[in-house]
Amino acid sequence: MLKSFILLLTISLSFQTLALPIDWHGVLGFDTSILDGYRRIDSSTFPASVDDGSQEIELPTGSSVDGSWQSYIFRLQPNIIVNDSATIKAELSSGYARGGFVGDNSQVSQQTGLGNQLYPLNFSNGNDGLVVNQLYAELYSDTATYILGRHPQHFGLGAVVDSGEDTWDRFSYLRDGITVKVKLGNFKIEPYWTRVNNGSSLTKGTRVKDYGISLVYDSVERDLAFGILYNKKQGTANSDGYTTTVNSATTANLGGTDVKMTDLYFRKALGDFDFAIEVPILSGEVGNVFTGTTSYKAQALIVETNYKANSSWSFGVDAGKVNGDDGGQTSFDAMYLNPNYQVANILFRYNLRGIADDSSYNVYDSYINNASYARLRARYSTEKWRWDVAAIYAKADQVAKAGANAYNHLRNESFVAQYDQQDDLGMEFDTGFEYKWNSEITIGGQFGYLLTGDYFGYTNTATKNEVANSYLMQLRASITF
């Protein structure tokens, strides 16, 4: 794939006068991060075994209790204009989550038998492949726009369906199929049909299908928008595109699923004040979450408000309630928001197990779930600068109760609770800045300090871990073109 793309790029640049017009866009960014005390407990050791209910993060032998990494994000988005009726669009990236980590594609030496003489030399091992995140055609007619292929989708605040268009968004909600976009006055209607994860076979009985429709009313004159997204996802008992952990012991195919999502959205502006609400609701049945078919019912309530005081200052209050699972074996109730949708610099943003074990987990695979939160924020903006400050308080929606079944959202495992768990996730204070070097280059940074809540000290034993505060420092630079 990489060789093919290089060949295509070379031909495109060498014969521009003979080729179709290509509009190149993309993002390239680099960051460096330090997450002090990522385990959120006052301990520099890790026990030989932990209970299924423990919130303790792994610590490899000889490792530091602080996390430090450098990563990059890369998106190349060519648009090929075929004619007035058709455009081909794509998004290409490197590695998982639209990028990778600095240093993960190099080794001391690719040569053998030369001892330590080549220690100062680094060689790329060339294992990173080019990933085709998106590839689709847009066909334009007088009545509708037809989108064919693997294309992004966005709805509402992006709490679940987020297209990932912001510079540092590492994920994109995709549809692999067909979407029809119809505009009637202020109404936008989008029916669609897609395939999701064929698994190991192309036979009909193993595939998962995903279809639905969205209806949105958006009036610029009234500063008003509202809509509904209805989504249906179905898989047979033989579907093997998704797997699940069953009672912490084995991994099995998710199997038969029949789940619908109803996502409600409302936004209204009143002068300098505006607010928006999104309520995604999931219901239906899923396969082997516990044992056999399990009822699925999950929901979230997301609220965002903003007040623009003047050309420089704006203030906002955000709040949300994202359901967790109570550990009951007859239904699964946990809601997971899109990993692009984040409200804090530390809480919810990183998969902490990916710091301790980056071969099994990715640090950016992290979702707001099992939480109720509130955030106060302020922003100061000038032509070149933007400064943000915020305070976030969060508590868990579901916690373990002694003598009852419970669910560990860190490890996605059910367990029997022997002791009660506190619901305090903590209080976090964040700040950040962005400096526009020019219209394409942005330099920025983030800082966060978490007053860790007792929720993270839970071990499901008589001895709880003493929680410890954590802080994040991050610098980053990006180029958009």
C-alpha positions in Angstrom: 0.0 0.0 0.0 2.8 2.4 0.9 4.7 1.8 -2.4 1.5 2.2 -4.3 0.7 5.5 -2.7 4.3 6.9 -3.3 3.9 5.9 -6.9 0.6 7.6 -7.2 1.9 10.7 -5.5 4.9 10.8 -7.8 2.8 10.5 -10.9 0.3 13.1 -9.7 3.1 15.6 -9.1 5.0 14.9 -12.3 2.0 15.0 -14.6 -0.2 17.7 -13.1 -1.2 19.1 -16.5 -2.5 15.7 -17.5 -4.1 14.6 -14.2 -7.4 15.5 -12.7 -7.3 18.5 -10.2 -6.3 17.3 -6.8 -6.8 19.5 -3.7 -4.5 18.5 -0.9 -5.3 19.0 2.7 -4.0 17.5 5.9 -2.6 17.7 9.4 0.8 16.9 10.8 1.4 17.4 14.5 3.9 16.4 17.2 3.5 16.5 21.0 5.4 15.6 24.1 3.6 14.7 27.3 4.5 14.0 31.0 1.8 12.4 33.2 3.1 12.4 36.7 1.7 9.7 38.9 -0.4 8.1 36.2 -1.4 5.2 38.6 -3.1 7.8 40.9 -2.0 5.9 44.0 0.8 6.4 46.5 2.8 3.2 45.6 5.8 2.3 43.5 5.1 -1.4 43.5 2.6 -3.7 41.8 1.3 -6.8 43.5 1.7 -10.3 42.0 -2.1 -10.4 41.4 -5.0 -8.0 41.8 -8.6 -8.6 42.4 -11.0 -8.3 39.4 -12.5 -5.2 41.1 -9.2 -3.4 41.7 -8.6 0.0 40.1 -4.9 -0.4 40.4 -2.9 0.3 37.2 -0.2 -2.2 36.2 3.5 -1.2 36.8 6.1 -3.2 34.9 9.1 -4.3 36.8 11.7 -1.5 37.1 9.4 1.1 35.6 8.7 4.6 36.8 5.4 5.6 38.3 5.4 8.6 35.9 4.4 8.4 32.2 6.3 10.2 29.5 5.8 9.9 25.7 6.1 11.7 22.4 3.5 11.1 19.7 2.6 12.4 16.3 -0.7 12.7 14.4 -0.8 12.6 10.6 -3.7 12.9 8.1 -3.3 13.4 4.4 -6.7 14.2 2.7 -6.6 14.5 -1.1 -9.8 15.6 -2.9 -9.9 14.6 -6.6 -12.4 16.7 -8.6 -13.7 14.5 -11.4 -16.3 16.9 -12.8 -19.1 19.1 -11.6 -21.1 15.9 -10.6 -18.4 13.9 -8.8 -15.6 14.2 -6.3 -13.4 11.5 -4.8 -12.1 12.1 -1.3 -9.8 10.1 1.0 -7.9 10.2 4.2 -4.6 8.5 4.7 -2.7 8.2 7.9 0.2 6.2 9.5 -0.5 3.7 12.2 -3.4 3.4 14.6 -5.3 6.4 15.9 -4.1 8.5 12.9 -0.5 8.5 14.0 1.9 6.8 16.4 4.6 7.4 18.9 8.0 8.9 18.4 10.6 6.1 18.6 8.3 3.2 18.0 9.5 2.6 14.5 13.3 2.6 15.0 15.8 0.2 16.5 19.5 0.2 17.5 20.7 -1.6 14.4 19.3 -3.8 11.6 22.7 -5.4 11.1 24.2 -8.2 13.2 27.7 -9.2 14.1 29.0 -5.7 14.6 28.8 -5.7 18.4 28.2 -2.3 20.0 30.0 -0.3 17.3 26.6 0.8 15.8 25.0 1.8 19.1 25.0 5.5 18.1 23.1 4.7 14.8 19.4 4.3 14.5 17.6 2.7 11.5 13.9 2.6 10.8 12.5 -0.9 10.7 9.8 0.2 8.3 6.9 -1.6 10.0 4.5 1.3 10.0 2.0 1.0 7.2 -0.2 3.5 5.5 -3.8 3.3 6.7 -6.7 4.2 4.4 -9.1 5.7 7.0 -11.5 7.1 4.4 -12.1 6.6 0.7 -15.4 7.6 -0.9 -17.1 9.4 -3.8 -19.5 12.2 -3.6 -22.1 12.3 -6.4 -24.1 15.5 -6.8 -27.6 15.8 -8.3 -30.3 18.4 -8.3 -32.2 16.6 -5.5 -29.6 15.0 -3.3 -25.9 14.2 -2.7 -24.9 10.5 -2.7 -21.9 9.4 -0.7 -20.4 6.0 -1.6 -17.6 4.3 0.3 -15.9 4.8 3.7 -16.9 8.3 4.8 -17.0 10.2 8.1 -20.2 11.3 9.9 -21.0 13.8 12.6 -24.2 14.5 14.6 -25.0 17.0 17.3 -22.2 17.7 19.8 -20.3 14.7 18.7 -20.9 12.8 21.9 -21.2 9.5 20.0 -21.0 10.3 16.3 -18.0 12.5 15.8 -16.3 13.0 12.4 -12.9 13.9 14.0 -12.3 17.1 12.1 -10.4 19.0 14.8 -6.6 19.1 14.5 -5.9 16.7 17.4 -8.8 14.3 17.0 -7.3 10.9 16.6 -10.5 9.0 15.7 -13.3 9.4 13.2 -16.8 7.9 13.2 -17.1 6.1 9.9 -19.8 4.7 7.6 -18.7 2.1 5.1 -21.6 2.1 2.6 -24.0 4.7 1.2 -25.5 7.9 2.6 -28.0 10.0 0.8 -28.2 13.7 1.8 -31.4 15.6 1.0 -31.9 19.3 1.9 -35.5 20.6 2.0 -35.4 24.2 3.2 -34.0 24.2 6.7 -34.4 20.4 7.0 -31.6 18.0 6.3 -32.5 14.3 5.8 -29.8 11.6 5.7 -30.8 7.9 5.3 -27.9 5.5 5.2 -26.9 1.8 5.0 -23.4 0.5 5.9 -21.4 -2.5 6.8 -19.5 -2.7 10.0 -16.6 -5.1 10.5 -17.0 -8.2 8.4 -14.8 -10.2 10.7 -13.0 -13.2 9.3 -15.5 -14.1 6.6 -17.5 -12.5 3.8 -20.4 -15.0 4.1 -23.7 -13.4 4.8 -24.1 -15.0 8.2 -21.0 -13.4 9.8 -21.4 -9.8 8.8 -22.8 -6.8 10.9 -25.1 -4.3 9.2 -25.7 -0.8 10.3 -28.5 1.4 8.9 -30.6 4.4 9.9 -31.6 7.9 9.3 -31.0 11.4 10.7 -33.4 14.4 10.5 -32.0 17.8 11.4 -33.7 21.2 11.4 -31.1 24.1 11.3 -32.2 27.7 11.0 -29.5 30.4 10.9 -32.2 33.1 11.1 -33.6 31.7 14.3 -30.3 30.5 15.8 -32.1 27.2 16.4 -31.2 23.6 15.5 -32.6 20.3 16.6 -32.6 16.8 15.3 -32.8 13.1 15.8 -30.5 10.3 14.7 -31.9 6.7 14.6 -29.4 3.9 14.1 -29.9 0.2 14.0 -27.0 -2.3 14.2 -27.6 -6.0 13.7 -25.3 -9.0 13.8 -26.0 -12.7 13.7 -25.0 -15.4 16.2 -22.1 -16.2 13.9 -20.8 -12.7 13.6 -17.1 -12.6 14.7 -16.1 -9.0 13.9 -16.4 -8.0 17.6 -15.1 -9.8 20.7 -15.9 -9.3 24.4 -14.4 -10.4 27.7 -16.7 -12.8 29.5 -16.5 -12.8 33.3 -12.7 -11.9 33.2 -11.8 -15.4 32.2 -12.1 -15.8 28.4 -12.6 -13.8 25.2 -15.5 -14.7 22.9 -17.2 -13.4 19.9 -19.9 -10.9 20.7 -22.3 -12.9 18.5 -25.9 -12.0 17.9 -26.7 -8.3 18.4 -29.8 -6.2 17.7 -29.2 -2.7 19.1 -30.8 0.6 18.2 -29.5 4.1 19.1 -31.8 7.1 19.3 -29.7 10.3 19.6 -31.6 13.6 20.3 -30.0 17.0 19.8 -31.1 20.6 20.5 -29.2 23.9 20.2 -30.5 27.5 20.7 -28.7 30.9 20.8 -30.1 33.8 22.7 -28.0 36.8 21.8 -24.5 36.3 23.2 -25.7 33.2 25.1 -26.2 29.7 23.6 -26.7 26.2 24.9 -26.9 22.7 23.4 -28.2 19.4 24.7 -27.5 15.9 23.3 -29.1 12.7 24.7 -27.9 9.4 23.1 -30.0 6.4 24.1 -29.1 2.7 23.4 -31.4 -0.2 23.7 -31.7 -3.8 22.4 -29.8 -7.0 22.9 -26.2 -7.9 22.6 -24.4 -11.3 22.6 -21.9 -12.7 25.0 -21.2 -9.7 27.3 -21.9 -12.0 30.3 -23.4 -15.3 29.3 -25.7 -15.6 26.3 -27.9 -12.8 25.1 -27.9 -9.7 27.3 -30.3 -6.8 27.4 -28.5 -3.5 26.5 -29.8 -0.2 27.8 -27.5 2.7 28.2 -27.8 6.5 27.9 -26.1 9.8 28.5 -27.1 13.4 28.9 -24.7 16.1 27.7 -25.2 19.8 28.2 -23.0 22.6 26.9 -23.5 26.4 27.5 -21.5 29.4 26.4 -21.7 33.1 27.0 -19.6 35.5 24.9 -18.9 38.5 27.1 -17.0 40.5 24.4 -14.7 39.9 21.5 -12.0 38.5 23.8 -13.7 36.7 26.7 -16.2 33.8 26.8 -17.4 31.6 29.6 -19.2 28.3 29.8 -20.7 25.6 32.0 -20.8 22.1 30.8 -22.3 19.0 32.5 -23.0 15.4 31.7 -24.2 12.1 33.1 -22.9 9.0 31.4 -24.3 5.7 32.6 -22.2 3.0 34.1 -23.0 -0.7 34.6 -24.1 -1.9 38.0 -22.8 -5.5 37.5 -26.2 -7.2 37.1 -25.9 -10.2 34.9 -29.2 -9.7 33.0 -28.4 -6.4 31.3 -25.5 -4.2 30.3 -26.0 -0.5 31.0 -22.7 1.2 30.5 -22.5 4.1 28.0 -19.2 5.0 26.2 -18.8 8.4 24.5 -16.7 9.0 21.4 -13.0 9.1 22.4 -12.8 12.5 20.6 -15.3 14.0 23.1 -13.4 15.0 26.2 -13.9 17.5 29.0 -10.7 17.4 30.9 -6.9 17.2 30.3 -6.4 14.2 32.6 -9.7 12.6 33.6 -11.1 10.3 31.0 -8.6 11.4 28.3 -6.0 8.6 28.5 -6.1 4.8 28.7 -3.7 4.5 31.7 -3.0 0.9 31.0 -1.5 1.9 27.7 1.2 3.7 29.6 2.2 0.6 31.5 1.7 -1.8 28.6 1.7 -0.1 25.2 1.9 -3.4 23.4 -1.6 -4.4 24.5 -3.3 -1.0 24.9 -3.2 2.4 23.1 -3.0 5.4 25.5 -5.6 7.2 23.4 -8.3 4.5 23.6 -10.2 6.2 26.4 -13.8 7.2 26.7 -16.0 9.1 29.1 -18.1 6.5 30.8 -19.6 5.7 34.2 -19.4 9.4 35.3 -21.4 12.5 36.2 -19.4 15.7 35.7 -19.6 19.4 35.8 -17.1 21.9 34.2 -16.6 25.6 34.6 -14.5 27.2 31.9 -13.3 30.5 30.5 -11.5 31.5 27.3 -9.5 34.6 26.4 -8.7 35.0 22.7 -6.8 37.5 20.6 -5.7 37.4 17.0 -2.7 35.3 17.8 -3.3 33.8 21.2 -5.9 31.7 22.9 -5.9 30.9 26.7 -8.2 28.4 28.4 -8.9 27.6 32.1 -11.3 25.2 33.6 -12.3 23.4 36.7 -13.9 19.9 36.5 -15.6 17.8 39.2 -16.6 14.2 38.5 -18.0 11.3 40.4 -18.8 7.7 39.3 -22.3 6.8 38.2 -22.0 3.2 39.5 -19.7 1.8 42.3 -19.2 -1.5 44.0 -21.4 -2.4 46.9 -20.3 -5.1 49.4 -22.1 -8.4 48.8 -23.5 -7.5 45.3 -22.3 -8.0 41.8 -20.4 -5.0 40.3 -18.6 -4.1 37.1 -15.0 -2.9 36.7 -15.1 -0.3 33.9 -11.3 -0.1 33.9 -10.9 -3.8 32.9 -14.4 -4.5 31.5 -14.9 -7.3 34.0 -17.7 -8.3 36.3 -16.9 -9.3 39.8 -18.5 -9.9 43.3 -17.8 -6.9 45.6 -16.5 -7.7 49.0 -16.2 -4.0 50.1 -17.9 -0.7 49.3 -16.3 1.7 46.8 -16.3 5.5 46.9 -17.8 7.4 44.0 -15.5 10.4 44.1 -13.4 10.6 40.9 -11.8 13.9 41.8 -11.4 17.6 41.1 -9.3 18.7 38.2 -7.9 22.2 37.3 -6.8 22.7 33.7 -5.2 25.4 31.7 -4.0 25.5 28.1 -2.8 27.9 25.4 -2.5 28.1 21.6 -0.3 30.5 19.6 -1.0 31.0 15.9 2.5 31.3 14.5 0.8 31.9 11.2 -2.4 30.6 9.5 -1.0 27.1 9.1 1.3 26.6 12.1 0.0 26.5 15.7 2.1 26.0 18.9 0.2 25.0 22.1 0.4 23.4 25.5 -1.8 21.9 28.2 -1.5 21.6 31.9 -3.7 19.7 34.3 -3.7 19.0 38.0 -6.0 16.2 39.4 -7.0 16.0 43.0 -7.5 12.3 42.8 -10.8 10.9 44.3 -11.0 7.8 46.5 -12.7 5.8 43.7 -9.2 5.0 42.3 -8.0 3.6 45.6 -10.4 0.7 45.5 -8.9 -2.8 45.5 -11.9 -4.9 46.7 -9.9 -6.0 49.7 -9.6 -4.8 53.2 -6.6 -2.7 52.3 -7.3 0.3 50.1 -4.6 2.1 48.2 -3.9 5.6 49.3 -4.7 7.9 46.3 -2.1 10.4 45.1 -2.6 13.5 43.0 -1.5 13.6 39.4 -0.5 16.3 37.0 0.0 16.6 33.2 2.3 18.8 31.2 2.1 18.8 27.4 3.6 20.8 24.6 2.6 20.4 20.9 2.9 21.9 17.5 0.8 21.3 14.4 0.7 22.2 10.8 -2.6 22.3 8.9 -2.7 22.6 5.1 
